[in-house]
Amino acid sequence: MQVIKDTGRKRRYSREVVQDALIHGNACRVIDKLPPEYVDMVFLDPPYFLQLPNKELRRWKVKTVVDGVNDRWDKFDSFVEYDEFISILLEKVRRVMKPAATIWVISTYHSIFRIGKLLQDMGFWLLNDIVWVKTNPMPNWLGVRFTNATETLIWAVRDREAKGYTFNRDYARNFGVGKVGANVWSFPLCAGKERIKNEEGEKLHSTQKPIELLKRILLTSTSKGDLVLDPLAGTGTSGCVANALGRHFTMIEIDPTYVRGIVERFAQPLEIDLSVSDDLDPTIRS
């Protein structure tokens, strides 16, 4: 993996330059410099806009602080500002998608429905929603509502007329409920040795996505040699998994701390347990 520091002097990037690269810069500015229609799949993990108060969230019995999402990047002044950010990002991403490319967007109930509306308003065609059931969700400390144990992914194509998108049905059958390839996935949050830590031993990123999530996404909706774009890379799970599975990637990340974490992560080879045989039927295309 090469790391590229984006500057105002750089006006365009070729596919050869950004393939298997991490670009350190602002996603909206960088995407404008990428070649048109060169991406086979997009993984978008945007801010959730949890609308948390600007104060510590404490467990009501033991009075300890909840280590949740309180990062600056998740702060927006209003739904209008949030919608504008997502809309601009989606429009820019759409330009670099191939006609048959697909996009995956993940979020919680706080914003996934807003994102779904924006996708439809822009002309994206929704193929599925996938419900990720977390087997180890954050406990429900206050007990005033249901424990939030799921996140939702939207899988869509660039427009309704899109043909030839990749769907590996045999993998889907092994990941979903039963053997029908149902749109429910169940596995734990990122934890233990998989969780990337900073120098103080604290988690580097509050919403690091597990390897299992990206493994399922990539195996079901891409083929070997495809190129995956992650414009808000965080700790770089998408690129690490893509690389391990024989896919190419372009990641963009603005936070230098996360960039350093990705570089360190790539220094350690990632081995993925393919619980499904790699000798499945050839890729099934729509």
RODO-111626 format. One line per 3 residues: for each residue x, y, z of N, C-alpha, C. Coordinates in Angstrom, 3 decimals. Each point is the difference from the previous one (the first is absolute). Example, Ala and Ser with C-alpha at 12.3 -4.5 7.8 and 13.67 -1.06 7.14 Angstrom:
residues 2
13.190 -5.690 7.800 -0.890 1.190 0.000 0.900 1.200 0.000; -0.350 1.050 -0.720 0.820 1.190 0.060 -0.770 1.090 0.730
//
This chain:
residues 286
0.834 -1.197 0.000 -0.834 1.197 0.000 0.868 1.246 0.000; -0.322 0.935 -0.888 0.683 1.275 0.013 -0.892 1.060 0.653; 0.618 0.955 0.653 -0.722 1.093 0.647 0.270 1.279 -0.777
-1.077 0.677 -0.399 0.099 1.235 -0.771 -0.539 1.149 0.832; 0.791 1.023 0.164 -0.447 1.205 0.693 -0.593 0.948 -1.031; -1.317 0.209 0.057 -0.646 0.858 -0.986 0.332 1.460 0.270
0.267 0.723 -1.051 0.296 1.434 0.105 -0.829 0.754 -1.035; -0.122 1.293 0.213 -0.740 0.829 -0.938 0.643 0.070 -1.365; 1.284 -0.322 -0.078 0.710 0.066 -1.284 -0.377 -1.154 -0.913
-0.443 -1.104 0.600 -0.353 -1.168 -0.795 -1.421 0.157 -0.519; -0.166 -0.079 -1.311 -1.323 0.218 -0.602 -0.682 -1.283 -0.429; 0.773 -1.035 -0.365 -0.587 -1.248 -0.468 0.858 -1.175 0.470
-0.675 -1.124 0.272 0.683 -1.258 0.300 -0.417 -1.044 -1.044; 0.955 -0.745 -0.487 -0.311 -1.093 -0.918 -0.339 -1.253 0.806; -0.647 -0.943 -0.652 -0.331 -1.256 0.670 1.260 -0.708 0.479
1.042 0.044 -0.824 1.241 -0.686 0.366 0.588 0.552 1.296; -0.168 1.290 0.219 0.562 0.641 1.192 -0.805 -0.344 1.249; -1.319 -0.001 -0.118 -0.844 -0.171 1.194 -0.389 -1.449 0.263
0.359 -0.905 -0.894 -0.307 -1.404 0.251 0.875 -0.520 1.129; -0.631 -0.624 0.984 0.688 -0.520 1.187 0.726 1.111 0.745; -0.686 1.136 0.140 0.593 1.162 0.668 -0.916 0.537 1.084
0.611 0.624 0.991 -0.696 0.756 1.033 0.311 1.471 -0.238; -1.033 0.786 -0.249 0.183 1.424 -0.256 -0.351 0.776 1.260; 0.972 0.735 0.501 -0.210 0.808 1.200 -0.519 1.369 -0.433
-1.306 0.207 0.191 -0.578 1.266 -0.411 -1.496 0.039 0.224; -0.620 1.106 -0.390 -1.432 0.204 0.120 -0.726 -0.793 -1.089; -0.931 -0.856 0.400 -0.651 -0.901 -0.948 -0.678 0.740 -1.144
-0.749 1.045 0.309 -0.736 0.708 -1.045 0.932 0.644 -1.016; 1.151 0.471 0.439 0.965 0.592 -0.923 0.748 -1.060 -0.790; 0.349 -1.082 0.681 0.772 -1.048 -0.667 -0.820 -0.703 -1.072
-1.262 -0.308 0.294 -0.830 -0.734 -0.964 -0.120 0.765 -1.309; -0.043 1.321 0.078 -0.070 0.805 -1.220 1.210 -0.208 -0.901; 1.101 -0.467 0.565 1.226 -0.194 -0.759 0.157 -1.425 -0.526
-0.902 -0.879 0.380 0.077 -1.390 -0.429 -0.585 -0.164 -1.400; 0.442 -1.003 -0.735 -0.534 -0.202 -1.362 -1.463 -0.408 0.034; -0.765 0.354 -1.010 -1.418 -0.374 -0.042 -0.176 -1.489 -0.271
-1.048 -0.552 0.590 -0.431 -1.373 -0.278 1.150 -1.020 0.060; 0.733 0.014 1.105 1.083 -0.972 0.129 -0.193 -0.936 1.194; -1.036 0.211 0.787 -0.199 -0.755 1.235 -1.041 -1.099 -0.213
0.295 -1.199 0.497 -0.938 -1.126 -0.098 -0.956 -0.050 1.191; 0.431 0.478 1.136 -0.851 0.005 1.180 0.431 1.115 0.943; -0.968 0.580 0.690 0.276 1.041 0.994 -0.488 -0.496 1.354
0.839 0.146 1.006 -0.429 -0.240 1.377 0.019 1.336 0.717; -1.166 0.430 0.474 -0.117 1.312 0.634 -0.466 -0.168 1.440; 0.852 0.400 0.918 -0.293 -0.066 1.430 0.026 1.434 0.540
-1.083 0.754 -0.207 -0.007 1.418 0.356 -0.237 0.211 1.482; 0.158 1.237 0.477 -0.383 0.302 1.382 -1.455 -0.390 0.244; -0.292 -0.445 1.212 -1.360 -0.427 0.326 -0.901 1.175 0.398
0.621 1.102 0.414 -0.735 1.138 0.557 -0.925 -0.494 1.117; 0.633 -0.488 1.076 -0.746 -0.569 1.113 -0.736 1.045 0.838; 0.344 1.274 -0.197 -0.667 1.099 0.702 0.133 -0.127 1.520
1.187 -0.422 0.429 0.241 -0.143 1.430 0.243 1.363 0.639; -0.379 0.167 1.253 0.251 1.277 0.688 1.484 0.213 0.215; 0.393 1.248 0.115 1.414 0.322 0.222 0.358 -0.145 1.475
-0.194 -1.197 0.504 0.360 -0.305 1.377 0.270 -1.488 0.100; 0.638 -0.415 1.080 0.332 -1.405 0.165 -1.256 -0.829 0.208; -0.036 -1.147 -0.644 -1.074 -0.955 0.207 0.482 -1.024 1.011
-0.696 -0.080 1.145 0.451 -0.863 1.075 -1.005 -1.104 0.297; 0.544 -1.146 0.403 -0.838 -1.112 0.432 -0.640 0.396 1.323; -1.308 -0.161 0.096 -0.706 0.608 1.127 0.246 -0.684 1.340
0.461 -1.268 0.009 0.240 -0.690 1.265 1.426 0.196 0.501; 0.974 -0.316 -0.866 1.402 0.068 0.427 0.635 1.345 -0.308; -0.703 0.851 -0.752 0.440 1.374 -0.270 1.295 0.089 -0.792
0.334 -1.029 -0.757 1.170 0.074 -0.869 -0.419 0.517 -1.367; 0.976 0.558 -0.733 -0.293 0.609 -1.295 -0.156 -1.067 -1.074; -1.026 0.152 -0.825 -0.221 -0.905 -1.124 0.935 0.398 -1.138
0.776 -0.954 -0.489 0.953 0.262 -1.079 -0.715 -0.139 -1.334; -0.819 0.980 -0.346 -0.798 -0.058 -1.213 0.576 0.860 -1.106; -0.883 0.503 -0.861 0.408 0.833 -1.129 -0.214 1.460 0.379
1.091 0.686 0.268 -0.088 1.412 0.350 1.048 0.796 -0.771; 0.297 -0.460 -1.210 1.058 0.607 -0.801 -0.488 1.253 -0.709; 0.940 0.887 -0.291 -0.335 1.254 -0.670 -0.620 -0.252 -1.367
0.445 -1.064 -0.692 -0.498 -0.251 -1.349 -1.464 -0.442 -0.013; -0.560 -0.317 1.161 -1.407 -0.397 0.047 -0.919 1.160 0.399; 0.560 1.198 0.102 -0.769 1.170 0.426 -0.477 0.813 -1.206
-1.284 0.255 -0.040 -0.607 0.868 -1.013 -0.996 0.916 0.704; -0.191 1.188 -0.546 -0.894 0.963 0.634 -1.471 -0.330 -0.198; -0.315 -0.744 -1.066 -1.402 -0.274 -0.311 -0.090 -1.145 -0.996
-1.223 -0.495 -0.197 -0.227 -1.007 -1.032 0.270 0.574 -1.388; -0.280 1.270 -0.164 0.245 0.647 -1.290 1.479 -0.063 -0.352; 0.855 0.324 0.974 1.448 -0.033 -0.238 0.460 -1.436 -0.266
-0.529 -0.948 0.751 0.371 -1.401 -0.194 -0.419 -0.485 -1.381; -1.238 0.297 -0.374 -0.499 -0.428 -1.315 0.827 0.599 -1.131; 0.400 1.242 0.171 0.803 0.651 -1.037 1.352 -0.694 -0.149
0.615 -0.340 1.119 1.282 -0.701 -0.039 -0.126 -1.346 -0.704; -1.011 -0.783 0.372 -0.198 -1.321 -0.606 -0.316 0.136 -1.485; -0.831 0.964 -0.355 -0.394 0.186 -1.397 1.197 0.338 -0.878
0.828 0.922 0.467 1.189 0.380 -0.763 0.919 -1.196 -0.184; 0.192 -0.759 1.060 0.887 -1.164 -0.061 -0.545 -1.049 -0.965; -1.297 -0.253 0.052 -0.597 -1.003 -0.887 0.085 0.418 -1.465
-0.223 1.267 -0.271 0.087 0.483 -1.386 1.410 -0.176 -0.549; 0.990 0.295 0.813 1.387 -0.129 -0.440 0.371 -1.470 -0.196; -0.449 -0.849 0.907 0.276 -1.427 -0.101 -0.640 -0.589 -1.248
-1.204 0.455 -0.304 -0.723 -0.545 -1.147 0.772 0.210 -1.304; 0.718 1.097 -0.104 0.741 0.308 -1.230 1.096 -1.013 -0.271; 0.607 -0.550 1.044 1.130 -0.907 -0.192 -0.430 -1.462 -0.073
-1.287 -0.273 0.181 -0.503 -1.372 -0.077 -0.188 -0.429 -1.455; 0.409 -1.199 -0.311 -0.301 -0.577 -1.299 -1.517 -0.157 -0.131; -0.520 -0.109 -1.230 -1.443 -0.150 -0.177 -0.596 -1.164 0.788
0.773 -1.084 0.154 -0.498 -1.175 0.726 0.541 -0.079 1.427; 0.650 1.049 0.476 0.544 -0.002 1.357 -1.121 0.057 1.032; 0.285 -0.520 1.181 -0.954 0.093 1.101 0.594 0.799 1.144
-0.869 0.462 0.895 0.430 0.748 1.167 -0.649 -0.590 1.241; 0.794 -0.125 1.046 -0.477 -0.426 1.311 0.119 1.185 0.952; -1.080 0.299 0.704 0.017 1.057 1.017 -0.475 -0.602 1.312
0.720 0.260 1.074 -0.362 -0.545 1.306 -0.272 1.128 0.978; -1.000 -0.189 0.834 -0.276 0.972 1.057 -0.976 -0.602 1.006; -0.325 0.788 1.008 -0.965 -0.415 1.018 -1.345 0.646 -0.298
-0.968 -0.272 0.867 -1.336 0.559 -0.204 -0.007 1.519 0.048; 1.034 0.608 0.562 0.055 1.463 0.099 0.006 0.673 -1.373; 0.581 -0.688 -1.003 0.178 0.676 -1.283 -0.206 -0.870 -1.234
-0.108 -1.316 0.148 -0.054 -0.854 -1.189 -1.240 0.280 -0.842; -1.099 0.391 0.629 -1.217 0.266 -0.773 0.130 1.294 -0.795; 0.695 0.978 0.563 0.270 1.240 -0.728 0.896 -0.293 -1.200
1.016 -0.820 0.209 0.915 -0.337 -1.083 -0.727 -0.762 -1.099; -0.897 -0.918 0.389 -0.762 -0.741 -0.988 -0.846 0.912 -0.873; -0.628 1.003 0.612 -0.801 0.957 -0.767 0.877 0.781 -0.972
1.154 0.442 0.478 0.908 0.755 -0.859 0.462 -0.842 -1.181; 0.320 -1.260 0.245 0.411 -0.896 -1.088 -1.098 -0.109 -1.050; -1.229 -0.192 0.439 -1.106 -0.130 -0.942 -0.268 1.305 -0.742
0.086 1.115 0.715 -0.226 1.293 -0.648 1.037 0.270 -1.086; 1.215 -0.529 0.178 1.069 0.220 -0.970 -0.055 -0.964 -1.178; -0.863 -0.991 0.078 -0.120 -0.941 -1.101 0.666 -1.339 0.218
0.690 -0.180 1.142 0.542 -1.319 0.316 -1.172 -0.984 0.115; 0.264 -1.271 -0.333 -1.044 -1.016 0.089 0.375 -0.985 1.100; -0.848 -0.073 1.030 0.288 -0.839 1.149 -0.245 -1.470 -0.323
1.016 -0.827 0.238 -0.098 -1.430 -0.232 -0.444 -0.742 1.259; 0.582 0.363 1.116 -0.290 -0.673 1.271 0.316 0.914 1.175; -0.610 -0.305 1.112 0.548 0.439 1.271 0.452 -1.259 0.733
1.126 0.103 0.673 0.548 -1.109 0.781 -0.024 0.419 1.459; -0.547 -0.833 0.849 -0.026 0.285 1.430 1.131 -0.767 0.670; 0.923 0.735 0.590 1.102 -0.611 0.747 -0.423 -0.096 1.459
-0.174 -1.220 0.487 -0.346 -0.234 1.396 1.288 -0.199 0.788; 0.253 0.891 0.935 1.222 -0.070 0.805 -0.231 -0.954 1.171; 0.839 -1.008 0.091 -0.155 -0.967 1.079 0.553 0.509 1.326
0.703 1.128 -0.036 0.546 0.602 1.222 -0.270 1.512 0.022; -1.265 0.432 -0.070 -0.289 1.433 -0.079 0.352 0.730 1.287; 0.129 1.322 -0.113 0.220 0.812 1.182 -1.199 -0.148 0.932
0.239 -0.231 1.289 -1.119 -0.206 0.930 -0.950 1.196 0.054; -1.225 -0.301 0.369 -1.031 1.024 0.147 0.044 0.511 1.435; 0.759 1.070 0.224 0.271 0.450 1.369 -1.210 0.607 0.695
-0.813 0.746 -0.709 -1.106 0.706 0.636 -1.268 -0.842 0.072; -0.171 -0.947 -0.890 -1.158 -0.860 0.043 -1.308 0.682 -0.343; 0.058 1.038 -0.842 -1.222 0.727 -0.358 -0.435 -0.283 -1.439
0.747 -0.853 -0.692 -0.356 -0.366 -1.373 0.661 -1.334 -0.326; -0.328 -0.552 -1.176 0.614 -1.252 -0.415 1.506 0.181 -0.192; 0.760 -1.033 0.301 1.435 0.030 -0.258 0.236 0.041 -1.511
0.801 0.952 -0.437 0.288 0.139 -1.427 1.077 -1.007 -0.392; -0.410 -1.096 -0.605 0.916 -1.092 -0.318 0.193 -0.201 -1.492; -0.396 0.969 -0.812 0.121 -0.166 -1.448 0.555 1.250 -0.665
0.585 -0.200 -1.156 0.284 1.079 -0.938 -0.540 -0.451 -1.347; -0.314 0.963 -0.841 -0.594 -0.308 -1.299 0.931 0.415 -1.123; 0.128 -0.866 -0.989 0.756 0.317 -1.205 -0.966 0.101 -1.166
0.213 0.989 -0.848 -0.740 0.125 -1.244 0.943 -0.373 -1.137; -0.478 -0.888 -0.867 0.769 -0.410 -1.174 -0.750 0.496 -1.232; 0.662 0.794 -0.837 -0.678 0.632 -1.128 0.897 0.046 -1.226
-0.643 0.166 -1.156 0.710 0.238 -1.253 -0.158 1.467 -0.384; 0.766 0.407 -0.994 0.069 1.420 -0.358 -1.330 0.548 -0.510; -0.753 -0.826 -0.710 -1.318 0.417 -0.462 -0.826 -1.247 -0.307
-1.279 0.212 -0.235 -0.923 -1.115 -0.171 0.340 -0.859 -1.207; 0.579 0.586 -1.027 0.303 -0.729 -1.224 1.311 -0.773 0.069; 0.706 0.085 1.117 1.302 -0.661 0.115 -0.125 -1.505 -0.199
0.845 -0.552 -0.858 0.021 -1.428 -0.271 1.408 -0.544 0.208; 0.077 -1.259 0.370 1.295 -0.657 0.103 0.713 0.180 1.323; -0.685 0.476 1.033 0.666 0.128 1.292 0.298 -1.393 0.569
1.016 -0.077 0.829 0.459 -1.287 0.531 -0.798 -0.419 1.227; -0.471 -1.235 -0.021 -0.620 -0.601 1.180 0.403 -1.463 0.058; 0.820 -0.336 0.981 0.464 -1.371 0.174 -0.973 -0.750 0.906
-0.972 -0.618 -0.610 -1.138 -0.588 0.717 0.422 -1.095 0.974; 1.008 -0.779 -0.371 0.396 -1.105 0.869 0.595 0.491 1.310; 0.737 1.097 -0.051 0.481 0.583 1.247 -1.169 0.517 0.822
-0.928 0.673 -0.652 -1.149 0.557 0.712 -0.783 -1.086 0.729; -0.120 -1.152 -0.612 -0.732 -1.102 0.626 0.683 -0.485 1.271; 1.293 0.131 0.065 0.747 -0.455 1.179 0.056 1.041 1.110
-0.270 1.251 -0.328 0.112 1.052 1.003 -1.329 0.364 0.646; -1.105 -0.186 -0.701 -1.287 0.433 0.513 -0.657 -1.031 0.899; -1.251 0.254 0.339 -0.776 -0.913 0.829 -0.389 -1.217 -0.833
0.217 -1.185 0.536 -0.315 -1.204 -0.749 0.901 -0.122 -1.216; -0.534 -0.516 -1.094 0.770 -0.188 -1.220 -0.606 0.759 -1.175; -0.756 1.034 0.295 -0.664 0.737 -1.074 0.675 1.339 -0.289
1.090 0.273 0.671 0.670 1.278 -0.223 -0.797 1.176 0.531; -0.634 -0.179 1.152 -0.840 1.058 0.571 0.827 1.213 0.399; -0.677 1.141 0.099 0.681 1.273 0.236 0.199 0.299 1.479
0.354 -1.012 0.771 0.294 0.177 1.420 1.341 -0.669 0.282; 0.946 0.788 0.508 1.316 -0.508 0.358 0.187 0.140 1.508; 0.567 -1.011 0.625 0.181 0.017 1.446 1.442 -0.326 0.352
0.679 0.950 0.609 1.370 -0.181 0.475 0.337 1.170 0.928; 1.067 -0.101 0.785 0.269 1.013 1.022 0.636 1.284 -0.518; -0.076 1.004 0.848 0.745 1.242 -0.217 1.490 -0.285 0.022
0.746 0.929 -0.564 1.455 -0.102 0.035 0.482 0.077 1.444; 0.786 -0.980 0.442 0.466 -0.032 1.385 1.299 -0.795 0.081; 0.571 -0.028 1.196 1.194 -0.796 0.249 1.198 0.440 -0.817
0.757 -0.955 -0.518 1.214 0.300 -0.748 -0.290 0.716 -1.312; -1.207 -0.158 -0.512 -0.339 0.651 -1.263 -0.142 1.513 0.158; -0.370 0.428 1.194 -0.189 1.430 0.238 1.340 0.728 0.004
0.127 1.019 -0.865 1.229 0.774 -0.097 0.070 0.982 1.171; 1.138 0.024 0.681 0.164 0.854 1.187 1.032 1.102 -0.269; -0.127 1.084 0.760 0.991 1.068 -0.081 1.117 -0.249 1.002
0.894 0.952 0.147 1.154 -0.179 0.882 -0.410 -0.114 1.465; -1.170 0.529 0.348 -0.480 -0.074 1.375 -0.796 -1.274 0.271; -0.122 -0.851 -1.018 -0.738 -1.239 0.159 -1.496 0.163 -0.182
-0.432 1.185 -0.439 -1.414 0.240 -0.242 -0.317 -0.293 -1.467; -1.266 -0.289 -0.294 -0.355 -0.284 -1.380 0.266 1.221 -0.866; 0.612 -0.241 -1.159 0.406 1.087 -0.875 -1.210 0.677 -0.632
-0.988 -0.798 -0.364 -1.178 0.523 -0.692 -1.243 -0.551 0.692; -0.971 0.862 0.241 -1.167 -0.414 0.786 -0.949 -0.923 -0.748; 0.056 -0.013 -1.335 -0.927 -0.851 -0.757 0.739 -0.895 -0.992
1.127 -0.543 0.411 0.751 -0.902 -0.877 -0.873 -1.176 -0.420; -0.032 -0.289 -1.289 -0.820 -1.084 -0.507 0.771 -1.322 0.032; -0.696 -1.081 0.341 0.673 -1.306 0.085 0.382 -0.554 -1.359
1.025 -0.809 -0.018 0.458 -0.641 -1.223 -1.117 -0.832 -0.611; -0.776 -0.665 0.832 -1.073 -0.871 -0.492 -1.004 0.767 -0.848; -0.291 1.233 0.371 -0.951 0.803 -0.770 0.509 0.246 -1.410
1.243 0.455 -0.117 0.550 0.286 -1.331 0.249 -1.274 -0.783; 0.316 -1.069 0.692 0.170 -1.282 -0.695 -1.292 -0.395 -0.714; -1.099 0.121 0.686 -1.288 -0.382 -0.595 -0.388 0.930 -1.141
0.221 1.277 0.200 -0.330 0.966 -1.053 0.809 -0.273 -1.263; 1.301 -0.186 0.165 0.874 -0.170 -1.163 -0.205 -1.343 -0.693; -0.205 -1.047 0.765 -0.186 -1.307 -0.623 -1.333 -0.102 -0.732
-1.020 0.687 0.479 -1.311 -0.108 -0.641 -0.184 0.959 -1.163; 0.745 1.120 -0.031 -0.301 1.018 -1.017 1.190 0.467 -0.824; 1.135 -0.688 0.102 1.143 0.324 -0.850 0.660 -1.291 -0.479
0.863 0.139 -0.991 0.800 -1.116 -0.500 1.479 0.343 0.177; 0.843 -1.005 -0.061 1.435 0.243 0.092 0.432 0.956 -1.107; 0.835 0.956 0.363 0.470 0.995 -0.955 -0.825 1.259 -0.032
-1.199 -0.007 0.608 -0.834 1.207 0.057 0.660 1.061 0.870; -0.421 1.254 -0.195 0.535 1.105 0.795 -1.092 0.575 0.887; 0.309 0.124 1.279 -0.941 0.476 1.011 0.435 1.375 0.495
-0.938 0.927 0.054 0.264 1.344 0.520 -0.631 0.153 1.376; 0.799 0.470 0.960 -0.496 0.355 1.330 0.426 1.432 0.263; -0.911 0.974 -0.149 0.384 1.409 0.126 0.144 0.491 1.432
-0.493 -0.756 0.973 0.130 0.362 1.409 0.564 -1.215 0.721; 1.279 -0.234 -0.198 0.598 -1.310 0.284 0.123 -0.340 1.473; 0.091 0.990 0.890 0.135 -0.316 1.420 1.260 -0.791 0.288
-0.161 -1.225 0.487 1.158 -0.841 0.311 0.371 -0.922 -1.161; -0.665 0.149 -1.140 0.421 -0.704 -1.207 -0.392 -1.453 -0.119; -1.075 -0.404 0.678 -0.421 -1.397 -0.090 -0.310 -0.402 -1.437
-0.634 0.891 -0.748 -0.376 -0.326 -1.388 1.229 -0.319 -0.845; 1.031 0.820 0.109 1.206 -0.225 -0.784 0.750 -1.246 0.420; 0.056 -0.244 1.307 0.694 -1.189 0.502 -0.672 -1.273 -0.500
-1.323 -0.035 0.074 -0.730 -1.189 -0.434 0.061 -0.141 -1.515; -0.141 1.108 -0.716 0.095 -0.049 -1.463 1.346 -0.564 -0.424; 1.052 0.477 0.609 1.338 -0.457 -0.336 0.152 -1.493 0.278
-0.524 -0.457 1.124 0.116 -1.414 0.367 -0.815 -0.907 -0.920; -1.064 0.555 -0.597 -0.875 -0.798 -0.852 0.296 0.167 -1.489; 1.102 0.666 -0.330 0.379 0.134 -1.402 -0.756 1.078 -0.750
-0.550 0.972 0.732 -0.646 1.150 -0.622 0.936 1.204 0.123; -0.203 0.993 -0.851 0.738 1.257 0.099 -0.825 1.006 0.800; 0.636 1.070 0.426 -0.703 0.968 0.823 0.570 1.393 -0.189
-0.849 0.981 0.275 0.415 1.381 0.196 -0.667 0.464 1.283; 0.789 0.413 0.965 -0.547 0.515 1.255 0.348 1.473 0.135; -0.903 0.751 0.605 0.230 1.419 0.277 -0.254 0.235 1.489
0.896 0.679 0.650 -0.176 0.307 1.425 0.677 1.327 0.320; -0.717 0.853 0.719 0.498 1.339 0.299 0.744 0.075 1.326; -0.318 -0.873 0.935 0.581 0.075 1.348 1.390 -0.644 0.009
1.037 0.748 0.337 1.364 -0.562 -0.016 0.192 -1.136 0.990; -0.751 0.024 1.105 0.104 -1.086 0.974 -0.511 -1.309 -0.589; -1.110 0.075 -0.716 -0.544 -1.188 -0.645 0.914 -0.465 -1.126
0.582 0.943 -0.725 0.916 -0.355 -1.085 1.174 -0.803 0.553; 0.561 0.456 1.093 1.117 -0.735 0.618 -0.452 -1.392 0.442; -1.224 -0.084 0.519 -0.531 -1.288 0.426 -0.154 -0.965 -1.167
-0.441 0.511 -1.149 -0.143 -0.846 -1.189 1.365 -0.502 -0.463; 0.982 0.890 -0.028 1.345 -0.383 -0.423 0.553 -1.104 0.896; -0.172 0.163 1.301 0.476 -1.019 0.937 -0.760 -1.309 -0.180
-1.266 0.120 -0.307 -0.818 -1.193 -0.191 0.452 -0.787 -1.222; 0.352 0.703 -1.073 0.435 -0.668 -1.224 1.373 -0.639 0.163; 0.724 0.414 1.012 1.317 -0.594 0.233 -0.121 -1.439 0.502
-1.192 -0.358 0.498 -0.240 -1.353 0.476 -0.901 -0.715 -1.012; 0.465 -1.086 -0.593 -0.826 -0.703 -0.991 -1.301 -0.498 0.605; -1.085 0.177 -0.733 -1.313 -0.408 0.470 -0.382 -1.338 -0.625
-0.340 -0.941 0.840 -0.477 -1.294 -0.469 -1.487 -0.092 0.314; -0.783 -0.288 -1.032 -1.442 -0.075 0.164 -0.450 -1.446 -0.086; -0.760 -0.418 0.987 -0.545 -1.342 0.003 -1.215 -0.048 -0.915
0.154 -0.638 -1.144 -1.123 -0.142 -0.929 -0.815 -1.214 0.427; -1.010 0.269 0.799 -0.834 -1.084 0.497 -0.778 -0.658 -1.129; -0.014 0.672 -1.164 -0.615 -0.559 -1.193 1.122 -0.342 -0.969
-0.093 -1.117 -0.657 1.038 -0.421 -0.940 0.163 1.030 -1.103; 1.225 0.234 -0.394 0.271 0.953 -1.095 -0.265 -0.650 -1.353; -0.339 -1.290 -0.003 -0.267 -0.711 -1.246 -1.496 -0.082 -0.283
-0.668 1.123 0.157 -1.422 0.057 -0.266 -0.247 0.191 -1.496; -1.261 0.017 -0.366 -0.348 0.258 -1.381 0.534 1.365 -0.422; 0.239 0.219 -1.308 0.479 1.290 -0.448 -0.959 1.124 0.399
0.523 1.206 -0.007 -0.798 1.159 0.361 -1.296 0.038 -0.789; -1.079 0.250 0.710 -1.303 0.113 -0.656 -0.284 1.474 -0.186; -0.264 0.401 -1.212 -0.281 1.402 -0.286 -1.475 0.170 -0.325
-0.498 1.161 0.379 -1.431 0.268 -0.190 -0.371 0.030 -1.479
//
